[in-house]
Amino acid sequence: MRRAHAYVNKRDYNHAIRDLDQALKLEPQNAVALNDRCYYRAIMGALEGALPDCNEALRIRPDNVNVLDSRGFTYLKMGSPDKAIADYDAALGINPKKASALYGRGAAKRLKGDIAGGEADIAAAQNLKPDVADDMARYGIK
């Protein structure tokens, strides 16, 4: 898992996912590895593979803010703003200062036509983490 994170720092998601595959062969119920693989798959656009990983991680850790954030991100990338908003709302209910969840929820609200609500969430996210827009843009969320 540490090597997978090193690959992610280089934005080499293919190698990171391969390392997470190996980690999950050794420990199939590792919610952190499942969440990471979900998120990295979603970044790469492998959305159908990402969703089962997030769902399994949530089965193991139902109230994990990071997994809810990752699944919200996956739904957002899938073009399912209602499901994304539901997961982001759940994540923010646990940690209202999760900048990526605020930004993602804002993007999902804008996708639904709630421009004012979306902009408010995005501004709140940027107040918490000024570079969140850059991070999310890198992953295709604007």
C-alpha positions as CSV (number, residue, x, y, z in Angstrom):
1,M,0.0,0.0,0.0
2,R,2.9,2.4,0.7
3,R,4.3,1.7,-2.7
4,A,0.9,2.4,-4.2
5,H,0.8,5.8,-2.5
6,A,4.3,6.5,-3.9
7,Y,3.0,5.7,-7.4
8,V,0.1,8.0,-6.8
9,N,2.4,10.9,-5.9
10,K,3.9,10.3,-9.4
11,R,0.4,10.2,-10.8
12,D,1.1,6.6,-12.0
13,Y,-2.4,5.2,-11.2
14,N,-1.9,2.0,-13.2
15,H,0.9,0.8,-11.0
16,A,-0.8,2.1,-7.8
17,I,-3.9,0.0,-8.7
18,R,-1.8,-3.1,-9.4
19,D,-0.2,-2.7,-6.0
20,L,-3.6,-2.3,-4.3
21,D,-4.8,-5.4,-6.2
22,Q,-1.9,-7.3,-4.6
23,A,-2.6,-5.8,-1.1
24,L,-6.3,-6.8,-1.4
25,K,-5.3,-10.4,-2.3
26,L,-3.6,-10.6,1.0
27,E,-6.2,-8.7,2.9
28,P,-9.5,-8.6,1.0
29,Q,-11.4,-6.7,3.7
30,N,-9.0,-3.8,3.9
31,A,-11.4,-0.8,3.6
32,V,-8.5,1.6,3.1
33,A,-7.1,-0.3,0.1
34,L,-10.6,-0.7,-1.3
35,N,-11.3,3.0,-1.0
36,D,-8.0,4.0,-2.5
37,R,-8.5,1.6,-5.4
38,C,-12.0,3.1,-5.9
39,Y,-10.7,6.6,-5.9
40,Y,-7.8,5.9,-8.3
41,R,-10.0,4.0,-10.7
42,A,-12.5,6.9,-10.7
43,I,-9.6,9.3,-11.4
44,M,-8.6,7.2,-14.4
45,G,-12.2,7.0,-15.6
46,A,-12.7,3.2,-14.8
47,L,-16.0,4.1,-13.1
48,E,-17.7,0.7,-13.3
49,G,-14.8,-0.9,-11.5
50,A,-14.5,1.9,-9.0
51,L,-18.1,1.7,-7.7
52,P,-18.0,-1.9,-6.4
53,D,-14.8,-1.0,-4.5
54,C,-16.4,2.0,-2.8
55,N,-19.5,-0.1,-2.0
56,E,-17.5,-2.8,-0.4
57,A,-15.5,-0.4,1.6
58,L,-18.7,1.2,2.8
59,R,-20.1,-2.2,3.8
60,I,-17.0,-2.7,5.9
61,R,-16.9,0.9,7.3
62,P,-20.4,2.4,6.8
63,D,-19.7,5.9,8.1
64,N,-16.2,6.5,6.8
65,V,-16.0,10.0,5.5
66,N,-13.2,9.3,3.0
67,V,-15.1,6.4,1.4
68,L,-18.3,8.5,1.2
69,D,-16.2,11.2,-0.4
70,S,-14.7,8.8,-2.9
71,R,-18.1,7.3,-3.9
72,G,-19.5,10.8,-4.3
73,F,-16.6,11.6,-6.6
74,T,-17.3,8.4,-8.5
75,Y,-21.0,9.2,-8.9
76,L,-20.1,12.8,-10.0
77,K,-17.7,11.5,-12.6
78,M,-20.5,9.1,-13.7
79,G,-22.9,12.0,-14.2
80,S,-25.2,11.1,-11.3
81,P,-25.4,14.3,-9.4
82,D,-28.2,13.2,-7.0
83,K,-26.3,10.2,-5.8
84,A,-23.1,12.3,-5.6
85,I,-24.9,14.9,-3.5
86,A,-26.3,12.2,-1.2
87,D,-22.8,10.8,-0.5
88,Y,-21.3,14.3,-0.1
89,D,-24.0,15.2,2.3
90,A,-23.3,12.1,4.3
91,A,-19.6,12.8,4.3
92,L,-20.2,16.5,5.4
93,G,-22.5,15.3,8.1
94,I,-19.5,13.5,9.6
95,N,-16.9,16.1,8.8
96,P,-18.3,19.5,7.7
97,K,-14.8,20.7,6.9
98,K,-14.0,18.1,4.3
99,A,-13.0,20.5,1.5
100,S,-13.1,17.9,-1.3
101,A,-16.7,16.9,-0.4
102,L,-17.8,20.5,-0.3
103,Y,-16.2,21.2,-3.7
104,G,-17.7,18.0,-5.2
105,R,-21.1,18.7,-3.8
106,G,-20.8,22.2,-5.3
107,A,-19.9,20.8,-8.7
108,A,-22.8,18.3,-8.5
109,K,-25.2,21.1,-7.6
110,R,-24.0,23.2,-10.5
111,L,-24.5,20.1,-12.7
112,K,-28.2,20.0,-11.6
113,G,-28.6,23.7,-12.3
114,D,-28.3,25.0,-8.7
115,I,-25.7,27.6,-9.6
116,A,-25.9,29.6,-6.4
117,G,-25.8,26.6,-4.1
118,G,-22.9,25.2,-6.1
119,E,-20.9,28.4,-5.9
120,A,-21.6,28.7,-2.2
121,D,-20.2,25.1,-1.6
122,I,-17.2,25.7,-3.8
123,A,-16.4,29.0,-2.1
124,A,-16.7,27.3,1.3
125,A,-14.3,24.6,0.1
126,Q,-11.8,27.1,-1.1
127,N,-11.9,28.9,2.2
128,L,-11.0,25.6,3.9
129,K,-8.4,24.6,1.3
130,P,-7.4,27.3,-1.2
131,D,-5.9,24.8,-3.7
132,V,-8.9,22.5,-3.8
133,A,-10.1,23.7,-7.2
134,D,-6.7,22.9,-8.7
135,D,-6.8,19.4,-7.1
136,M,-10.3,18.7,-8.4
137,A,-9.5,20.2,-11.9
138,R,-6.6,17.7,-12.1
139,Y,-9.2,15.0,-11.8
140,G,-11.7,16.4,-14.2
141,I,-14.0,18.2,-11.8
142,K,-14.5,21.9,-12.5
